[in-house]
Amino acid sequence: MSIVTKGGDQGSTGLVGGARVSKAALRVEAYGEVDELNSQIGLARAMCPDAGVGELLKDIQRELFAVGGELATPTPRPGQAPAITAAMVERLTAEVRRIEAIEGVLGDWAIPGEHAASAALDVARAVCRRAERRVVQLSESGEEVGADLLAYLNRLSDLLWILGRQIEVEAGVDAALRTGEAGGPKWSRAW
């Protein structure tokens, strides 16, 4: 068996169920963004000094395979439960809430790059937002998208951002956007 099938040599790819579509199709673009997100999270995990955060990221990577699979399935089988559920979204929400309670995490917006692992998480967050936009485009084009899939990506981007802040706090790194007493609630508005 080989990963070389030559099936895509002319610019098409197969979806779950066997349909062939252009590699430039919006559905392919959407699950391609999720694939990139999974890889970026893997890089962040490889750099992460916190074993607990690393395990959480690994669990999320496994879930992203389900996200990609759901996006690669243009017509779910009747009665088939969606791969992404409200319970999965709630789990991410609970993680965000847990981290928000850590002293110093919500001090200000952060400038990416003060810590390697947190910077990698910031890139993952940006890729997650791009994936989310592609899924919105797919949905707005009339294609079926699971009800909880968009909420999952939205919450995941929040979690990736706040995990970066947690890593910075744990490392004693100050990545605050503003210096001194610049006005406004620190984390709610950048300016």
TAZIRA-V35036 format. One record per backbone hydrogen bond with DSSP energy under -0.5 kcal/mol. CO is the residue of the C=O (numbers start at 1). NH is the residue of the N-H. Records with the same first field share a line. If there is no record, write none. Layout:
CO->NH / NH
This chain:
3->5
6->9
8->11
11->23
13->21
15->18
16->74
19->15
21->13
22->25
25->29
26->30
27->31
28->32
29->33
30->34
31->35
32->36
33->37
34->38
35->39
36->40
37->41
38->42
39->43
40->44
41->45
42->46
43->47
44->48
45->48
49->51
50->54
51->55
52->56
53->57
54->58
55->59
56->60
57->61
58->62
59->63
60->64
61->65
62->65 / 66
63->67
64->68
65->69
66->70
67->71
68->72
70->73
72->16 / 74
77->80
83->85
85->89
86->90
87->91
88->92
89->93
90->94
91->95
92->96
93->97
94->98
95->99
96->100
97->101
99->102
102->105
104->107
109->177
110->112
111->114
115->119
116->120
117->121
118->122
119->123
120->124
121->125
122->126
123->127
124->128
125->129
126->130
127->131
128->132
129->133
130->134
131->135
132->136
133->137
134->138
135->139
136->140
137->141
138->143
139->142
146->149 / 150
148->152
149->153
150->154
151->155
152->156
153->157
154->158
155->159
156->160
157->161
158->162
159->163
160->164
161->165
162->166
163->167
164->168
165->169
166->170
167->171
168->172 / 173
169->172
173->175
175->111
179->182
185->189
186->109
